[in-house]
Amino acid sequence: MRLLLAPLIVWLIITGRTQFAFWIFVVAGISDAVDGFLAKRFGWETELGAYLDALADKLLLVCIFVALGFFGQIPAWLVIAVVSRDFLIISALILSWMLNRPMRVHPLLVSKANTVAQIVLAAITLADSGFGLGLEELRYWLAVVAGLLTLLSAASYLQAWLRHMAGYES
């Protein structure tokens, strides 16, 4: 569902309907929670599902960050950091696969904290933009936290990838 909602949210942001974008983002979050609950509760967890879940999270956040960044709602440096981090991770995984050294990615604690910070920043930005809440200072500090966590997460994944490629992990 999140894969389908991402383009809708971007369209709503582009057309200035950030109130609706906020509510659709909330629906996307609820669908993620329900999906995770059902998968764990009934043992419906699959490798494909894990990849699709991560892909949906990344697609949704990257699309929202790019759209909000384009309209100056999120700093450009943060949009660049978020997109670059995801590009770095995907490129490293593809390269390791091409070199016949496939690597399994396990979400790191810093990466989970990074995702939470990005979700909170996106939600607060959409809500503030849509409802005029006057949260500019909070948004600034959330952007700083999300930026720091994005850089730490990128560095952690890069370190894990380099160790894997050097043969320290199998």
C-alpha positions as CSV (number, residue, x, y, z in Angstrom):
1,M,0.0,0.0,0.0
2,R,2.9,2.4,0.8
3,L,4.3,1.8,-2.6
4,L,1.1,3.1,-4.1
5,L,0.6,6.0,-1.6
6,A,4.1,7.5,-2.2
7,P,3.2,9.0,-5.7
8,L,-0.1,10.3,-4.3
9,I,1.6,12.0,-1.4
10,V,4.1,13.6,-3.7
11,W,1.3,14.8,-6.0
12,L,-0.5,16.3,-3.0
13,I,2.6,18.1,-1.9
14,I,3.3,19.5,-5.4
15,T,-0.3,20.7,-5.7
16,G,-0.1,22.4,-2.3
17,R,-2.5,20.0,-0.5
18,T,-0.2,19.3,2.4
19,Q,-3.1,18.7,4.8
20,F,-4.2,15.8,2.7
21,A,-0.6,14.7,2.2
22,F,-0.2,14.6,6.0
23,W,-3.3,12.4,6.4
24,I,-2.3,10.1,3.6
25,F,1.1,9.8,5.3
26,V,-0.6,8.8,8.5
27,V,-2.6,6.2,6.6
28,A,0.7,4.9,5.1
29,G,2.1,4.6,8.6
30,I,-0.9,2.8,9.9
31,S,-0.7,0.4,7.0
32,D,2.9,-0.3,7.8
33,A,2.1,-1.0,11.4
34,V,-0.8,-3.3,10.5
35,D,1.3,-5.1,7.9
36,G,4.1,-5.7,10.5
37,F,1.7,-6.8,13.2
38,L,0.0,-9.3,10.9
39,A,3.2,-10.7,9.5
40,K,4.6,-11.3,13.0
41,R,1.3,-12.5,14.6
42,F,0.5,-15.0,11.9
43,G,4.1,-15.9,10.9
44,W,3.6,-14.4,7.4
45,E,7.2,-13.0,7.4
46,T,9.0,-13.7,4.1
47,E,12.3,-12.6,2.7
48,L,10.4,-10.9,-0.2
49,G,8.2,-9.1,2.3
50,A,11.2,-7.8,4.2
51,Y,12.7,-6.4,1.0
52,L,9.4,-4.9,-0.1
53,D,8.8,-3.4,3.4
54,A,12.2,-1.7,3.3
55,L,11.8,-0.6,-0.3
56,A,8.4,0.9,0.5
57,D,9.8,2.8,3.5
58,K,12.7,4.2,1.5
59,L,10.6,5.1,-1.5
60,L,8.0,6.9,0.6
61,L,10.5,8.8,2.7
62,V,12.8,9.7,-0.3
63,C,9.9,10.9,-2.4
64,I,8.5,13.0,0.5
65,F,11.9,14.5,1.3
66,V,12.6,15.4,-2.4
67,A,9.2,17.0,-2.8
68,L,9.4,18.9,0.5
69,G,13.0,19.9,-0.3
70,F,12.0,21.2,-3.7
71,F,9.6,23.6,-2.0
72,G,12.0,24.6,0.7
73,Q,10.2,22.8,3.5
74,I,13.2,20.6,4.3
75,P,16.8,21.8,3.9
76,A,18.4,20.9,0.6
77,W,21.5,19.6,2.4
78,L,19.3,17.1,4.2
79,V,17.6,15.9,1.1
80,I,21.0,15.4,-0.5
81,A,22.3,13.4,2.5
82,V,19.2,11.2,2.7
83,V,19.2,10.4,-1.1
84,S,23.0,9.9,-1.1
85,R,22.9,7.5,1.9
86,D,20.2,5.3,0.2
87,F,22.1,5.4,-3.1
88,L,25.3,4.5,-1.3
89,I,23.7,1.5,0.4
90,I,22.0,0.2,-2.8
91,S,25.1,0.7,-4.9
92,A,27.3,-1.2,-2.3
93,L,24.8,-4.1,-2.2
94,I,24.7,-4.3,-6.0
95,L,28.5,-4.1,-6.3
96,S,29.0,-6.8,-3.7
97,W,26.5,-9.0,-5.5
98,M,28.2,-8.3,-8.9
99,L,31.6,-9.3,-7.3
100,N,30.1,-12.5,-6.1
101,R,30.3,-11.4,-2.4
102,P,26.6,-10.9,-1.7
103,M,25.9,-9.2,1.6
104,R,22.9,-9.6,3.8
105,V,21.8,-6.3,5.3
106,H,20.7,-6.3,8.9
107,P,19.1,-3.1,10.1
108,L,21.4,-1.3,12.5
109,L,20.1,0.5,15.6
110,V,21.4,3.8,14.2
111,S,19.6,3.1,11.0
112,K,16.3,2.4,12.9
113,A,16.8,5.7,14.8
114,N,17.5,7.4,11.5
115,T,14.3,6.1,10.0
116,V,12.3,7.2,13.0
117,A,13.9,10.7,12.9
118,Q,13.1,11.0,9.2
119,I,9.5,9.9,9.7
120,V,9.0,12.3,12.5
121,L,10.5,15.2,10.5
122,A,8.3,14.4,7.5
123,A,5.2,14.2,9.6
124,I,5.9,17.4,11.5
125,T,6.8,19.2,8.3
126,L,3.6,18.1,6.5
127,A,1.5,19.0,9.6
128,D,3.2,22.4,10.0
129,S,2.9,23.2,6.4
130,G,-0.6,22.0,6.1
131,F,-2.1,23.4,9.3
132,G,0.2,26.4,10.0
133,L,1.3,25.2,13.4
134,G,4.4,27.5,13.7
135,L,6.9,24.7,14.3
136,E,9.9,26.1,12.4
137,E,12.3,25.9,15.3
138,L,11.3,22.3,16.1
139,R,11.6,21.4,12.4
140,Y,15.1,22.9,12.3
141,W,16.3,20.8,15.2
142,L,14.6,17.7,13.9
143,A,16.4,18.3,10.6
144,V,19.7,18.5,12.4
145,V,19.0,15.3,14.3
146,A,17.9,13.5,11.1
147,G,21.0,14.8,9.3
148,L,23.4,13.5,12.0
149,L,21.7,10.2,12.2
150,T,21.7,9.9,8.4
151,L,25.5,10.5,8.3
152,L,26.1,8.1,11.2
153,S,23.9,5.4,9.5
154,A,25.7,5.9,6.2
155,A,29.1,5.6,7.9
156,S,28.0,2.5,9.8
157,Y,26.8,0.7,6.7
158,L,29.9,1.7,4.8
159,Q,32.1,0.3,7.6
160,A,30.1,-3.0,7.6
161,W,30.3,-3.2,3.8
162,L,34.1,-2.6,3.8
163,R,34.6,-5.2,6.4
164,H,32.5,-7.7,4.5
165,M,34.3,-7.0,1.2
166,A,37.7,-7.3,2.9
167,G,36.7,-10.8,4.0
168,Y,36.3,-10.2,7.8
169,E,32.7,-11.4,7.6
170,S,31.1,-14.2,5.7
